[in-house]
Amino acid sequence: MASRTALLIIDVFSLFDFPEGDELAPAAIDAAKEAARIRREFDKRQLPVIYANDNFGDWQRDFPQLVRDCRHNGGSSAEVVKHIGPGAGHYFVLKPKHSAFLATPLAILLAKLNVNHLVLCGMALDSCVLATALDANSREYRTVVAKQAVAALPDRREAALQVLERSGAAKVMDTPELIKECLG
């Protein structure tokens, strides 16, 4: 089986009930809309789409319940679900901390799917997306961060993008370029 590319959607489902959540929510909605555009391209090509979401310390809530809670919460939470809610055939892992690799079965899932190239989107760019990109790089995945499909507080966005680019952990790409280069 040939190696493939997977889309990893990080921490898009949230109740935004944390400090600065109200400030991050509009960027999260914009990122979800762009991530949905990218996800449609992956779905068309039957490539893996994986959601990696924080469990927010609730060890009794599963992923479908988290999505339902966001939908029923209304506001920004429901708006994100409307744009990027999971579909049939998508995968998910719940994570306890920043990186989607830390204490999750993600590496095993990627191996079973024969994935060696990751496209990352989601939030927050300066914490969970960055930590996942660094961990992906250390595991030798070719990694791309979808520039318009990641959310961060405005004062943190550019610094996080620069860390990714300067470190070489991930290539940062605009959506049209990403679709052409990674999926073309």
Buried (B, 14 or more C-beta within 10 A) or exposed (E): EEEBBBBBBBBBBBBBEEEEBEEBBEBBBBBBBBBBBBBEBBBEEEBBBBBBBBBBEEEEBEBEEBBBBBBEBEEBBEBBBBBBBBEEEBBBBBBEBBBBBEEBEBBEBBEEBEBBBBBBBBBBBBBBBBBBBBBBBEBEBBBBBBBBBBBBBEEBBEEBBEBBEEEEBBBBBEBEBBBEEBBE
